């Protein structure tokens, strides 16, 4: 397997990443004569495109978290004692 310097792969990827698919192919046809480089860039593009927005989507909706840990009444003051599972917790 041929190795291609990461900075070269990154530069080519950055150049084509935001282009539409047909323009990507044309750009790579015109500017990427190295097959190993092209394979690496195309692989990165496939991963980038299939990755979706999962990192931009929260794993859980935490807006209701307060209702899960708080019964809606006044919160106990700091240092207040509260029975929890047969024991006692100090808040």
C-alpha positions in Angstrom: 0.0 0.0 0.0 1.4 3.4 -1.0 1.6 6.0 1.7 0.7 9.6 0.9 1.7 12.4 3.2 -1.1 13.4 5.5 -0.7 17.1 4.7 -1.1 16.3 0.9 -4.2 14.3 1.6 -5.6 17.0 3.9 -5.0 19.7 1.3 -6.7 17.8 -1.5 -9.6 16.9 0.8 -10.1 20.5 1.9 -10.0 21.6 -1.7 -12.9 19.3 -2.7 -14.9 18.7 0.5 -17.5 21.5 0.0 -17.9 21.0 -3.7 -21.0 19.2 -5.2 -20.3 15.6 -6.2 -19.9 16.2 -10.0 -17.5 19.1 -9.3 -15.5 16.9 -6.9 -15.0 14.3 -9.7 -14.0 17.0 -12.2 -11.6 18.6 -9.7 -10.0 15.3 -8.8 -9.7 14.4 -12.5 -7.9 17.6 -13.3 -5.8 18.0 -10.2 -5.1 14.5 -8.7 -2.9 12.3 -10.9 -1.8 10.1 -8.0 -4.1 7.1 -7.6 -3.2 6.4 -4.0 -3.9 10.1 -3.1 -7.2 10.0 -5.0 -8.3 6.7 -3.2 -7.5 8.3 0.2 -9.4 11.5 -0.6 -12.4 9.6 -2.0 -12.5 7.4 1.1 -12.4 10.5 3.3 -15.2 12.1 1.3 -17.4 9.0 1.6 -16.9 8.9 5.3 -17.5 12.7 5.6 -20.7 12.4 3.5 -22.1 9.4 5.3 -21.2 10.8 8.8 -24.2 13.0 8.7 -24.8 15.4 11.5 -24.6 13.0 14.4 -22.2 15.1 16.3 -24.5 18.1 16.1 -27.5 16.1 17.5 -27.6 15.7 21.3 -27.6 12.2 22.5 -30.6 13.0 24.8 -33.0 15.9 25.3 -32.0 17.2 28.7 -34.7 19.9 28.8 -36.7 17.7 31.1 -33.8 16.7 33.4 -34.9 19.1 36.1 -38.3 17.3 36.4 -36.5 14.0 36.8 -34.5 15.2 39.8 -36.8 17.8 41.3 -40.4 17.3 42.3 -41.5 20.8 41.5 -41.5 22.1 45.1 -39.0 24.3 46.7 -35.5 22.9 46.5 -34.0 22.0 49.8 -31.5 24.5 51.1 -27.8 23.6 50.8 -26.9 21.3 53.7 -30.5 20.0 54.0 -30.8 16.3 54.9 -32.9 14.1 52.7 -33.6 10.4 53.0 -32.4 8.4 50.0 -32.9 4.7 49.6 -32.8 3.9 53.4 -29.8 6.2 53.9 -29.4 9.9 54.2 -28.0 12.4 51.8 -26.8 15.9 52.7 -27.3 18.4 50.0 
